[in-house]
Amino acid sequence: MSLPEKIEVSADRKYPVYLGAALEDLGGYIHSLPDKVEQILVISHKKVADLYLERLMTGLGDYTVDLMIVPAGEEEKSLDRLSRLTTDALGFGADRKTLVIALGGGVIGDLAGFFASVYMRGIRLIQVPTTLLAQVDSSIGGKVAVNHPAGKNILGAFHPPVAVWTDFRTLDSLPWIEVENGLAESIKHALITDSDFFSFFETQADSIKRRDPVIWREMVARSASIKVRVVSQDEREQGIRRLLNLGHSFGHALETEMNYRGVTHGQGVSIGIVAAAFLANAKGLITLNEVERIKQVLRCYDLPTSISRQDPHALLQRMETDKKNQGGRKILILPQGIGNAVVSKECKDEEILDAWQKVILEDN
Amino acid sequence: MSLPEKIEVSADRKYPVYLGAALEDLGGYIHSLPDKVEQILVISHKKVADLYLERLMTGLGDYTVDLMIVPAGEEEKSLDRLSRLTTDALGFGADRKTLVIALGGGVIGDLAGFFASVYMRGIRLIQVPTTLLAQVDSSIGGKVAVNHPAGKNILGAFHPPVAVWTDFRTLDSLPWIEVENGLAESIKHALITDSDFFSFFETQADSIKRRDPVIWREMVARSASIKVRVVSQDEREQGIRRLLNLGHSFGHALETEMNYRGVTHGQGVSIGIVAAAFLANAKGLITLNEVERIKQVLRCYDLPTSISRQDPHALLQRMETDKKNQGGRKILILPQGIGNAVVSKECKDEEILDAWQKVILEDN
């Protein structure tokens, strides 16, 4: 197979993102780290570990490796799970020289990353993303967090990994619902920064849907590169990185309101992007024709553009605890045409309610 | 009153430590911060807030200030308390522009600091230490943490404050047992870096014990300056900062084994310093005469130099989860004469047991 492509995040601390690397080669990479690793904790889901741990272990034979299994589900991103991981890690004798490998998707990356960021005030982390969502988006940029009953990702940190190690082969067996989660973020990347990449999603739909490896490789690489470029400019989310939240204020509200059941993250983001697009249209930032193009692309990948039986006022209320809010004002990211986005500090509650109305189906 | 003395911590991010500042003037300082503060959360104990909140509010009239009261006790440095603070903060509408003021001693500084470090991935913090321990030591250097049932300060972060605001007047009414906690750290500072300051504790005992304000001011300023110097050189505890842990590996083991009851932090550190001194003597780093001088000084301030009815093997076991350990080896800080200390990576379990034996009284 071809050599991995290396792109570098140049934030506070530089770190590499390896695209198209092999799980089997990670051990060699860890051996080459300047500050010696004495022990490894792999944090993963059972299903994921069953699929990939053996390949990973090929290169890790020299190390003491302990596996910590986390049940599947967004609800595992909790302080309670953090506490259990801590108990287990202490039991394994993990210390400041221990390296954490987050082997999995977004939940594992966030949870294992937050664990690594606070265990003994911070130990090293390598992200090994095995889902499309994690490969194109969540494994890059150092954001880690757990949820709180009152809001998503409320407790967290910026904990840049030592490296991101992306093996495309883990995507082969990914269920379509997981693919959707990644596509939603990937289309979002295109929508906020790159109209040409947005067209790619319009023209390559067939190839993407039948998982053409060449097209997938291009899609992951382009999307990951956008993420790398944005977080390199603004790791701490003071400026441009905020644009990556397009669709997420609406989406998180929906996920929280529905208690993370019946709506995936990608579906929430997809509906959120459409709501944000309608709000942008009301503000004259985007034409109705462009809103329609956005809906079209999302639909084309089976991503939802509306939801039924939701109370817009309850959803608005959920947006009160959004981390971007400042001094009680809601800050939203809105698309400006296709390939651009802006931070809008002037979103009135009525406008947000109108946007929600436009994505909520009336059941008759 | 005289103007506060300003010393600067020059670590990753520079921040000032104001010694001899007035609680009433903090508001003016906050107004002068370049990045506007929109809301303030004061985290404190009820007793401390009753004493000092009014003075603090003198300068904070322009801000929305919410008070979050934490019950007294080391056991409040927990994930559970962190979760409750988060619920309350969300209820108060705290966002990324909110500033946390930690008003209290070491427990409040650690807990409020850890909360500030993870709430919405980190918000600003001002340490307002009201105990001797916090003023000479724990408020400076950015270390924050909560405990885990299996070990002290296991989950934490480096979260440097915007500023440390020290009002000496809060020490006037401090109970002696609290003074002891600070003296133990202060004497430790002298022991590891400054033999002249160590002599100060020998010669000024009377003045210190009757709380002579001039001598206390000198003691706090010298001790805080040592801490500032050390953390400026090594914020992340890769080198010299580790020396500040002298007495703490033993002390934490004792505190954890006794479940934080019947032994204060200062008492644990005091006994820990003596145990470390005996171990240093066994290694030829310090004379028995010097060990005796150390015991003498501690005793002179009513700090214990031994403890009864403890199982040295259980205490040794507790040291297994010490954060300084590497690859299963115990790393201890040992005094080298008076005014110097070293990191020892060659401490065998038998030597540590011997040291414990020397500070454990046999009851007959």
Contacts between the chains, C-beta under 8 A, distances in Angstrom:
chain1	res1	chain2	res2	distance
A	38	B	326	6.7
A	38	B	327	4.3
A	39	B	327	7.2
A	79	B	79	4.9
A	79	B	82	6.9
A	79	B	83	5.5
A	82	B	79	6.9
A	82	B	155	7.5
A	83	B	79	5.5
A	83	B	148	6.9
A	86	B	148	5.2
A	86	B	150	7.5
A	86	B	154	6.2
A	86	B	155	6.3
A	87	B	148	7.4
A	87	B	149	7.5
A	87	B	150	6.1
A	90	B	148	7.4
A	90	B	150	4.7
A	90	B	151	6.4
A	90	B	154	7.0
A	90	B	321	5.2
A	93	B	320	7.3
A	93	B	328	6.1
A	95	B	323	7.1
A	95	B	325	5.1
A	95	B	326	5.8
A	95	B	327	7.2
A	96	B	323	6.4
A	96	B	324	7.7
A	96	B	326	6.9
A	97	B	326	5.3
A	97	B	327	6.3
A	117	B	157	7.2
A	118	B	118	7.3
A	118	B	155	4.6
A	118	B	156	6.2
A	118	B	157	6.0
A	119	B	154	7.2
A	119	B	155	6.6
A	120	B	154	6.6
A	120	B	156	7.6
A	120	B	323	4.6
A	121	B	143	6.9
A	121	B	145	6.8
A	121	B	156	4.5
A	121	B	157	5.7
A	121	B	158	6.0
A	121	B	323	7.5
A	122	B	157	6.7
A	122	B	158	7.1
A	143	B	121	6.9
A	145	B	121	6.7
A	148	B	83	6.9
A	148	B	86	5.2
A	148	B	87	7.4
A	148	B	90	7.4
A	149	B	87	7.5
A	150	B	86	7.4
A	150	B	87	6.1
A	150	B	90	4.7
A	151	B	90	6.4
A	154	B	86	6.2
A	154	B	90	7.0
A	154	B	119	7.2
A	154	B	120	6.5
A	155	B	82	7.5
A	155	B	86	6.3
A	155	B	118	4.6
A	155	B	119	6.6
A	156	B	118	6.2
A	156	B	120	7.6
A	156	B	121	4.5
A	157	B	117	7.2
A	157	B	118	6.0
A	157	B	121	5.7
A	157	B	122	6.8
A	157	B	157	6.8
A	158	B	121	6.0
A	158	B	122	7.1
A	320	B	93	7.4
A	321	B	90	5.2
A	323	B	95	7.1
A	323	B	96	6.4
A	323	B	120	4.6
A	323	B	121	7.6
A	324	B	96	7.7
A	325	B	95	5.1
A	326	B	38	6.7
A	326	B	95	5.8
A	326	B	96	6.9
A	326	B	97	5.3
A	327	B	38	4.3
A	327	B	39	7.2
A	327	B	95	7.2
A	327	B	97	6.3
A	328	B	93	6.1
